């Protein structure tokens, strides 16, 4: 649910709380704040229903690759590999686990 409040500076603050997510931003007009809040609420609904964020409009393949690279640099890929290894060990396939070298 979005809430809007006018700041002493005359700008508008939009706050969105939905599906355990909180986002806030400040805008020059209430219309800009309302448009932003509508977009954020739609993203939150999409994430809660499908489990992932929608691809941003106008995003190129290069943009998506850059975002993946940021995740990989932050250890996201390493975390997934550790989960996979734990599952393989739990299933009794620990002898099949091969060390992987990441580029």
DSSP file (Angstrom, degrees, kcal/mol; ACC not computed):
  #  RESIDUE AA STRUCTURE BP1 BP2  ACC     N-H-->O    O-->H-N    N-H-->O    O-->H-N    TCO  KAPPA ALPHA  PHI   PSI    X-CA   Y-CA   Z-CA
    1    1 A X              0   0    0      0, 0.0    16,-2.0     0, 0.0     2,-0.3   0.000 360.0 360.0 360.0 135.9    0.0    0.0    0.0
    2    2 A X  E     -A   16   0A   0     14,-0.2     2,-0.4    12,-0.0    14,-0.2  -0.741 360.0-170.3 -98.4 142.2    1.3    3.4   -0.9
    3    3 A X  E     -A   15   0A   0     12,-2.5    12,-2.5    -2,-0.3     2,-0.4  -0.973   6.1-157.5-127.5 147.5    1.2    6.5    1.2
    4    4 A X  E     +A   14   0A   0     -2,-0.4     2,-0.4    10,-0.2    10,-0.2  -0.966  11.4 176.7-126.7 138.6    2.1   10.0    0.1
    5    5 A X  E     -A   13   0A   0      8,-2.0     8,-3.0    -2,-0.4     2,-0.5  -0.999  27.1-127.1-142.7 141.6    3.1   13.0    2.3
    6    6 A X  E     -A   12   0A   0     -2,-0.4     6,-0.2     6,-0.2     2,-0.1  -0.752  26.6-141.7 -90.0 129.8    4.1   16.5    1.3
    7    7 A X    >   -     0   0    0      4,-3.1     3,-2.3    -2,-0.5    -1,-0.0  -0.422  27.1-105.2 -84.6 161.7    7.4   17.6    2.9
    8    8 A X  T 3  S+     0   0    0      1,-0.3    -1,-0.1     2,-0.1    -2,-0.0   0.779 121.1  62.4 -57.4 -25.8    8.1   21.1    4.2
    9    9 A X  T 3  S-     0   0    0      2,-0.1    -1,-0.3     1,-0.1     3,-0.1   0.596 119.8-110.3 -74.8  -9.9   10.2   21.7    1.0
   10   10 A X  S <  S+     0   0    0     -3,-2.3    -2,-0.1     1,-0.4    -1,-0.1   0.257  80.8 122.9  96.6 -11.5    7.1   21.2   -1.1
   11   11 A X        -     0   0    0     -5,-0.1    -4,-3.1     1,-0.1     2,-0.4  -0.317  60.2-119.8 -77.4 167.7    8.3   17.9   -2.5
   12   12 A X  E     -AB   6  27A   0     15,-3.2    15,-3.2    -6,-0.2     2,-0.5  -0.917  14.6-152.7-114.3 135.3    6.3   14.7   -2.1
   13   13 A X  E     -AB   5  26A   0     -8,-3.0    -8,-2.0    -2,-0.4     2,-0.4  -0.915   8.8-162.2-105.0 129.2    7.5   11.5   -0.4
   14   14 A X  E     -AB   4  25A   0     11,-2.8    11,-2.0    -2,-0.5     2,-0.4  -0.935   5.6-171.2-108.8 134.4    6.0    8.2   -1.6
   15   15 A X  E     -AB   3  24A   0    -12,-2.5   -12,-2.5    -2,-0.4     2,-0.5  -0.994   2.2-166.0-126.6 129.8    6.2    5.2    0.7
   16   16 A X  E     +AB   2  23A   0      7,-3.3     7,-2.2    -2,-0.4     2,-0.5  -0.968   8.9 177.4-120.2 125.2    5.3    1.7   -0.4
   17   17 A X  E     + B   0  22A   0    -16,-2.0     2,-0.3    -2,-0.5     5,-0.2  -0.974  23.4 140.2-124.4 114.9    4.8   -1.2    2.0
   18   18 A X  E >   - B   0  21A   0      3,-2.0     3,-2.0    -2,-0.5    -2,-0.0  -0.959  64.2  -3.6-157.9 136.1    3.7   -4.5    0.3
   19   19 A X  T 3  S-     0   0    0     -2,-0.3     3,-0.1     1,-0.3    -1,-0.0   0.844 129.3 -51.9  51.7  40.9    4.5   -8.2    0.7
   20   20 A X  T 3  S+     0   0    0      1,-0.3     2,-0.4     0, 0.0    -1,-0.3   0.571 113.8 119.5  77.4   8.6    7.1   -7.5    3.4
   21   21 A X  E <   -B   18   0A   0     -3,-2.0    -3,-2.0     2,-0.0     2,-0.4  -0.842  43.0-166.6-108.8 143.8    8.9   -4.9    1.2
   22   22 A X  E     +B   17   0A   0     -2,-0.4     2,-0.3    -5,-0.2    -5,-0.2  -0.995  13.4 164.9-129.9 127.5    9.4   -1.2    2.0
   23   23 A X  E     -B   16   0A   0     -7,-2.2    -7,-3.3    -2,-0.4     2,-0.3  -0.993   7.5-178.6-138.5 146.4   10.6    1.4   -0.5
   24   24 A X  E     +B   15   0A   0     -2,-0.3     2,-0.3    -9,-0.2    -9,-0.2  -0.992   4.9 167.6-143.5 149.0   10.5    5.2   -0.3
   25   25 A X  E     -B   14   0A   0    -11,-2.0   -11,-2.8    -2,-0.3     2,-0.4  -0.977  27.2-124.8-156.0 161.5   11.4    8.0   -2.6
   26   26 A X  E     -B   13   0A   0     -2,-0.3     2,-0.3   -13,-0.2   -13,-0.2  -0.911  27.4-177.8-116.0 139.9   11.0   11.8   -3.0
   27   27 A X  E     -B   12   0A   0    -15,-3.2   -15,-3.2    -2,-0.4     3,-0.0  -0.907  35.9-124.5-136.1 159.5    9.5   13.5   -6.0
   28   28 A X  S    S+     0   0    0     -2,-0.3     2,-0.3   -17,-0.2    -1,-0.1   0.843  96.3  31.3 -72.5 -34.8    8.8   17.1   -7.2
   29   29 A X  S  > S-     0   0    0    -17,-0.1     4,-1.7     1,-0.1   -17,-0.1  -0.879  74.5-126.3-126.1 157.6    5.1   16.4   -7.9
   30   30 A X  H  > S+     0   0    0     -2,-0.3     4,-2.7     1,-0.2     5,-0.2   0.850 111.2  59.3 -67.4 -33.3    2.5   14.1   -6.4
   31   31 A X  H  > S+     0   0    0      2,-0.2     4,-2.6     1,-0.2    -1,-0.2   0.920 105.4  48.0 -61.9 -44.0    1.8   12.7   -9.8
   32   32 A X  H  > S+     0   0    0      1,-0.2     4,-2.4     2,-0.2    -1,-0.2   0.909 112.7  49.6 -61.5 -41.7    5.4   11.5  -10.2
   33   33 A X  H  X S+     0   0    0     -4,-1.7     4,-2.5     1,-0.2    -2,-0.2   0.911 111.5  48.4 -63.4 -42.9    5.2   10.0   -6.7
   34   34 A X  H  X S+     0   0    0     -4,-2.7     4,-2.2     2,-0.2    -2,-0.2   0.908 111.5  49.5 -65.0 -43.1    1.9    8.2   -7.6
   35   35 A X  H  X S+     0   0    0     -4,-2.6     4,-1.9     2,-0.2    -2,-0.2   0.921 112.8  47.4 -62.0 -44.3    3.3    6.9  -10.9
   36   36 A X  H  X S+     0   0    0     -4,-2.4     4,-2.5     1,-0.2    -2,-0.2   0.928 111.4  50.6 -62.4 -45.4    6.5    5.6   -9.1
   37   37 A X  H  X S+     0   0    0     -4,-2.5     4,-2.6     1,-0.2    -1,-0.2   0.883 107.9  53.1 -62.4 -38.9    4.4    4.0   -6.3
   38   38 A X  H  X S+     0   0    0     -4,-2.2     4,-1.9     2,-0.2    -1,-0.2   0.910 110.7  47.2 -61.9 -42.3    2.2    2.2   -8.8
   39   39 A X  H  X S+     0   0    0     -4,-1.9     4,-2.1     2,-0.2    -2,-0.2   0.912 112.5  48.7 -65.7 -43.2    5.2    0.7  -10.6
   40   40 A X  H  X S+     0   0    0     -4,-2.5     4,-2.4     1,-0.2    -2,-0.2   0.897 110.5  51.2 -65.4 -40.6    6.8   -0.4   -7.3
   41   41 A X  H  X S+     0   0    0     -4,-2.6     4,-2.2     1,-0.2    -1,-0.2   0.892 109.2  51.0 -63.4 -39.0    3.5   -2.0   -6.2
   42   42 A X  H  X S+     0   0    0     -4,-1.9     4,-2.3     2,-0.2    -2,-0.2   0.903 110.3  49.4 -64.9 -40.4    3.3   -3.9   -9.5
   43   43 A X  H  X S+     0   0    0     -4,-2.1     4,-2.7     2,-0.2    -2,-0.2   0.918 110.2  50.7 -62.8 -43.3    6.8   -5.2   -9.0
   44   44 A X  H  X S+     0   0    0     -4,-2.4     4,-2.4     1,-0.2    -2,-0.2   0.896 111.1  48.6 -63.1 -40.2    6.1   -6.3   -5.5
   45   45 A X  H  X S+     0   0    0     -4,-2.2     4,-2.0     2,-0.2    -1,-0.2   0.920 112.3  48.8 -64.3 -43.7    3.0   -8.2   -6.7
   46   46 A X  H  X S+     0   0    0     -4,-2.3     4,-2.7     1,-0.2     6,-0.5   0.909 112.6  47.8 -63.3 -43.4    5.0   -9.8   -9.5
   47   47 A X  H  X S+     0   0    0     -4,-2.7     4,-2.6     1,-0.2    -2,-0.2   0.919 112.7  47.8 -65.1 -44.4    7.8  -10.9   -7.1
   48   48 A X  H  < S+     0   0    0     -4,-2.4    -1,-0.2    -5,-0.2    -2,-0.2   0.839 117.8  42.3 -68.5 -31.0    5.4  -12.3   -4.5
   49   49 A X  H  < S+     0   0    0     -4,-2.0    -2,-0.2    -5,-0.2    -1,-0.2   0.887 131.3  20.8 -81.0 -40.2    3.5  -14.2   -7.2
   50   50 A X  H  < S-     0   0    0     -4,-2.7    -3,-0.2     2,-0.3    -2,-0.2   0.615  95.8-122.8-108.2 -14.4    6.4  -15.5   -9.2
   51   51 A X  S  < S+     0   0    0     -4,-2.6     2,-0.3    -5,-0.4    -4,-0.2   0.519  82.4  71.7  85.9   4.2    9.4  -15.3   -6.9
   52   52 A X  S    S-     0   0    0     -6,-0.5    -2,-0.3    -5,-0.0     2,-0.2  -0.977  82.5-102.9-147.8 161.3   11.4  -13.1   -9.2
   53   53 A X        -     0   0    0     -2,-0.3    -9,-0.1    -3,-0.1     3,-0.1  -0.587  40.0-110.9 -84.7 145.5   11.5   -9.5  -10.4
   54   54 A X        -     0   0    0     -2,-0.2     2,-0.3   -11,-0.1    -1,-0.1  -0.369  39.0 -96.0 -70.4 155.4   10.3   -8.6  -13.9
   55   55 A X        -     0   0    0      1,-0.1    -1,-0.1    -2,-0.1     3,-0.1  -0.569  48.3-108.9 -70.1 129.8   12.8   -7.5  -16.4
   56   56 A X    >   -     0   0    0     -2,-0.3     3,-1.9     1,-0.1    -1,-0.1  -0.291  38.2 -97.9 -61.0 143.5   12.9   -3.7  -16.5
   57   57 A X  T 3  S+     0   0    0      1,-0.3    -1,-0.1    -3,-0.0     3,-0.1  -0.389 109.9  18.0 -61.0 134.9   11.4   -2.1  -19.5
   58   58 A X  T 3  S+     0   0    0      1,-0.3    -1,-0.3    -3,-0.1     2,-0.2   0.473  88.4 147.2  83.3   1.8   14.0   -1.1  -22.0
   59   59 A X    <   -     0   0    0     -3,-1.9    -1,-0.3     4,-0.1     2,-0.2  -0.497  35.4-148.2 -72.7 138.2   16.7   -3.4  -20.5
   60   60 A X     >  -     0   0    0     -2,-0.2     4,-1.9    -3,-0.1     5,-0.2  -0.554  28.2-106.4 -98.1 168.4   19.1   -4.9  -22.9
   61   61 A X  H  > S+     0   0    0      1,-0.2     4,-2.4     2,-0.2     5,-0.2   0.885 123.0  56.5 -60.3 -37.8   20.8   -8.2  -22.7
   62   62 A X  H  > S+     0   0    0      1,-0.2     4,-2.4     2,-0.2    -1,-0.2   0.888 104.3  52.3 -60.4 -40.3   24.0   -6.3  -21.8
   63   63 A X  H  > S+     0   0    0      2,-0.2     4,-2.1     1,-0.2    -1,-0.2   0.913 110.6  47.6 -61.6 -43.0   22.2   -4.7  -18.8
   64   64 A X  H  X S+     0   0    0     -4,-1.9     4,-2.3     2,-0.2    -2,-0.2   0.884 111.1  50.5 -67.6 -38.5   21.1   -8.1  -17.6
   65   65 A X  H  X S+     0   0    0     -4,-2.4     4,-2.5     2,-0.2    -1,-0.2   0.909 109.5  51.4 -65.0 -41.5   24.6   -9.6  -18.0
   66   66 A X  H  X S+     0   0    0     -4,-2.4     4,-1.9     2,-0.2    -2,-0.2   0.910 109.8  49.6 -60.4 -42.2   26.0   -6.6  -16.0
   67   67 A X  H  X S+     0   0    0     -4,-2.1     4,-2.0     1,-0.2    -2,-0.2   0.907 110.6  49.8 -64.1 -42.1   23.5   -7.2  -13.2
   68   68 A X  H  X S+     0   0    0     -4,-2.3     4,-3.0     1,-0.2    -1,-0.2   0.904 107.9  54.3 -62.4 -40.5   24.4  -10.9  -13.1
   69   69 A X  H  X S+     0   0    0     -4,-2.5     4,-2.5     1,-0.2    -1,-0.2   0.888 106.4  51.9 -61.1 -38.8   28.0  -10.0  -12.9
   70   70 A X  H  X S+     0   0    0     -4,-1.9     4,-1.4     2,-0.2    -1,-0.2   0.924 111.5  46.7 -62.1 -44.2   27.3   -7.8   -9.9
   71   71 A X  H  <>S+     0   0    0     -4,-2.0     5,-2.4     2,-0.2     3,-0.3   0.925 112.3  50.0 -62.9 -44.8   25.5  -10.7   -8.2
   72   72 A X  H ><5S+     0   0    0     -4,-3.0     3,-1.5     1,-0.2     6,-0.3   0.903 109.1  51.7 -61.9 -41.0   28.4  -13.1   -9.1
   73   73 A X  H 3<5S+     0   0    0     -4,-2.5    -1,-0.2     1,-0.3    -2,-0.2   0.801 105.7  56.6 -65.0 -28.0   30.9  -10.6   -7.7
   74   74 A X  T 3<5S-     0   0    0     -4,-1.4    -1,-0.3    -3,-0.3    -2,-0.2   0.411 125.2-101.1 -85.2   2.5   28.9  -10.5   -4.5
   75   75 A X  T <>5S+     0   0    0     -3,-1.5     4,-2.1    -4,-0.2    -3,-0.2   0.570  82.9 130.8  93.0   9.0   29.1  -14.3   -4.0
   76   76 A X  H  ><S+     0   0    0     -5,-2.4     4,-2.0     2,-0.2    -4,-0.2   0.926  76.5  45.8 -61.6 -46.1   25.6  -15.2   -5.3
   77   77 A X  H  > S+     0   0    0      1,-0.2     4,-2.4    -6,-0.2    -1,-0.2   0.908 111.1  53.1 -64.7 -41.9   27.0  -17.9   -7.6
   78   78 A X  H  > S+     0   0    0     -6,-0.3     4,-2.2     1,-0.2    -1,-0.2   0.897 107.9  51.4 -60.0 -40.6   29.2  -19.3   -4.9
   79   79 A X  H  X S+     0   0    0     -4,-2.1     4,-2.2     1,-0.2    -1,-0.2   0.918 109.1  50.0 -63.3 -44.0   26.3  -19.5   -2.6
   80   80 A X  H  X S+     0   0    0     -4,-2.0     4,-2.4     1,-0.2    -2,-0.2   0.903 109.9  50.8 -62.0 -41.1   24.3  -21.5   -5.2
   81   81 A X  H  X S+     0   0    0     -4,-2.4     4,-2.5     1,-0.2    -1,-0.2   0.896 109.2  50.8 -64.4 -39.5   27.1  -23.9   -5.7
   82   82 A X  H  X S+     0   0    0     -4,-2.2     4,-2.3     2,-0.2    -1,-0.2   0.904 110.2  49.6 -64.7 -40.3   27.4  -24.5   -2.0
   83   83 A X  H  X S+     0   0    0     -4,-2.2     4,-2.3     2,-0.2    -2,-0.2   0.921 111.1  49.7 -62.3 -43.1   23.7  -25.2   -1.8
   84   84 A X  H  X S+     0   0    0     -4,-2.4     4,-2.4     1,-0.2    -2,-0.2   0.912 110.7  49.7 -62.3 -42.6   24.0  -27.6   -4.7
   85   85 A X  H  X S+     0   0    0     -4,-2.5     4,-2.5     1,-0.2    -1,-0.2   0.899 109.4  51.6 -64.2 -40.0   26.9  -29.4   -3.1
   86   86 A X  H  X S+     0   0    0     -4,-2.3     4,-2.6     1,-0.2    -1,-0.2   0.905 110.4  49.0 -63.1 -40.4   25.0  -29.7    0.2
   87   87 A X  H  X S+     0   0    0     -4,-2.3     4,-1.9     2,-0.2    -2,-0.2   0.908 110.7  50.2 -65.1 -41.1   22.1  -31.3   -1.7
   88   88 A X  H  <>S+     0   0    0     -4,-2.4     5,-3.0     2,-0.2     4,-0.3   0.901 112.6  46.9 -64.4 -40.3   24.4  -33.7   -3.5
   89   89 A X  H ><5S+     0   0    0     -4,-2.5     3,-1.4     4,-0.2     5,-0.3   0.918 111.1  51.7 -66.1 -42.8   26.0  -34.8   -0.2
   90   90 A X  H 3<5S+     0   0    0     -4,-2.6    -1,-0.2     1,-0.3    -2,-0.2   0.835 108.6  51.7 -63.3 -32.2   22.5  -35.1    1.4
   91   91 A X  T 3<5S-     0   0    0     -4,-1.9    -1,-0.3    -5,-0.1    -2,-0.2   0.452 121.2-107.8 -83.5  -0.9   21.4  -37.4   -1.5
   92   92 A X  T < 5S+     0   0    0     -3,-1.4     3,-0.3    -4,-0.3    -3,-0.2   0.692  88.5 116.9  84.6  19.3   24.5  -39.6   -1.0
   93   93 A X    > < +     0   0    0     -5,-3.0     3,-1.6    -6,-0.2     4,-0.5  -0.015  25.3 126.4-106.4  28.6   26.3  -38.4   -4.2
   94   94 A X  G >   +     0   0    0     -5,-0.3     3,-0.8     1,-0.3    -1,-0.2   0.773  68.8  59.9 -62.2 -25.5   29.3  -36.9   -2.4
   95   95 A X  G 3  S+     0   0    0     -3,-0.3    -1,-0.3     1,-0.2    -2,-0.1   0.746 100.4  56.9 -72.4 -22.2   31.7  -39.0   -4.6
   96   96 A X  G <  S+     0   0    0     -3,-1.6     2,-0.4    -8,-0.1    -1,-0.2   0.560  79.2 110.4 -84.9  -8.4   30.4  -37.3   -7.7
   97   97 A X    <   -     0   0    0     -3,-0.8     2,-0.4    -4,-0.5   -12,-0.0  -0.543  50.1-168.8 -73.8 124.0   31.1  -33.8   -6.6
   98   98 A X        -     0   0    0     -2,-0.4     2,-0.1     1,-0.0    -2,-0.1  -0.901  28.0-107.5-111.7 139.9   33.9  -32.3   -8.6
   99   99 A X        -     0   0    0     -2,-0.4     2,-0.4     1,-0.0    -1,-0.0  -0.425  36.2-147.8 -64.2 141.0   35.7  -29.1   -7.7
  100  100 A X        -     0   0    0     -2,-0.1     2,-0.5     2,-0.0    -1,-0.0  -0.911   3.9-146.9-114.7 139.0   34.7  -26.3  -10.1
  101  101 A X        -     0   0    0     -2,-0.4     2,-0.4     2,-0.0    -2,-0.0  -0.909  15.0-148.9-104.2 125.8   36.9  -23.4  -11.2
  102  102 A X              0   0    0     -2,-0.5    -2,-0.0     1,-0.1     0, 0.0  -0.764 360.0 360.0 -95.8 140.5   35.1  -20.2  -11.8
  103  103 A X              0   0    0     -2,-0.4    -1,-0.1     0, 0.0    -2,-0.0   0.445 360.0 360.0 -84.3 360.0   36.4  -17.7  -14.4
